[in-house]
Amino acid sequence: MHSKEASLLKAPYVTAKHGLIGFAKAVAKEGARHGVRANVICPGFVKTALVDKQIPEQANMLGISEAAVIRDVMLRTPSTANSQRSMMLPKQRSFLPRSSPMP
């Protein structure tokens, strides 16, 4: 899913997944005249030990329950993302540090 839709708290992971899609598109275009095809398989949510550790962390950062993280963040599909977007905004509007204006 992260190759098609971005999600909160996953910028590096989403960047890598989006990069794979772009790479496959480029390979397909460059290889088309030689009969080369490129495909990317985009699996959905897979519950692993790493993901189990992230559930409470995301619940805390987003101010929602662990069940809501699984239901509304991890199991969310691109088709339901727009209807849930406002709910997924963290209570703290920005995670970026404030900086002084440039001279």
N, C-alpha and C positions, 0 to 999 in steps of 0.2 A: 504494500500500500504506500509506503513512504517514497516510492519512486514516482508515484502519480500525485500525491497529495502531501503537503507539508504538515507538520504538527508541532505543537509547542514543545520546548525543551529538547529538541532533537536536531538542531541545526547541522552539526557535523555529519550525522548519520543520513539525514535527508539530502545533504549536499552530495554525498557519495552515491546515493541511490539515483538522484537526478542525473548525475554524471554518467552513470551506466546507461541510462536511456539515451542520452545525447550521443554517447560513444556508439551505441548500436545503430542509431539513425545514421551517423556519419559512415560507419562501416557499410551499411546497406546501400547508401547512395554511391559510395566510392566503388563498391564491389559489384553493383548491379550489372554493369556491362560485361562482367566476367562470370555471371551466374552465381555470384556469392550472395547469400542472404544472411541477415543477422536478426536474432530474436532474443528477447529478454523475458524471463519468467518472473512475474511479480507476485510472490506468495503473500498471503494475508498474515495476520497475527500468529505468531508461534510462541507459546508459553515455554520459556526456558528459565534456567536459574538466574541468568542476568536480568531477564524481564521481571522475575519475582522480586528482585531487589529494587527495581525501578518503580514498582507500583506504589509503595508507601512514600517514596521520595516525590513522585509526581502528585500524589494526593495532597501532600503537605504544601508543595509549591503552588498548586492550583486552587487550594482551599476547598477540595471536594473529597468525598469518601473514596476508599480504595475500590469499592464496588463500582462507583461512578467512573473511576479511571479505566477500569476494564471495559465497562459498557460503553462509555461515551468518548474515550480516547483511543483505546487499543482496538476495540471491535468496530469502531466507526468506519463507515465506508464513504468513498467520495460522494455518493448520491445523498447521504444523510449529513454530510459535513456542513453544508450551508445552513441547514435548519438548526444545527447545534453550535454554530460558530460563536454566537454571542454568549452562550453558556460556558464556552471553553476559555474565555478570556480570564487571565488571572486577576485576582483582586488588586495586586500591584500592577499598574498599567505598564511599567517599563522596568526591564532588568538592566538597562544600560545606565552607567554612571553619568551623572550630569557633568558637563564640562563648561568651562568659561568660553564665551564667544571669541572667535579668532580676531586678532587686531586688524 
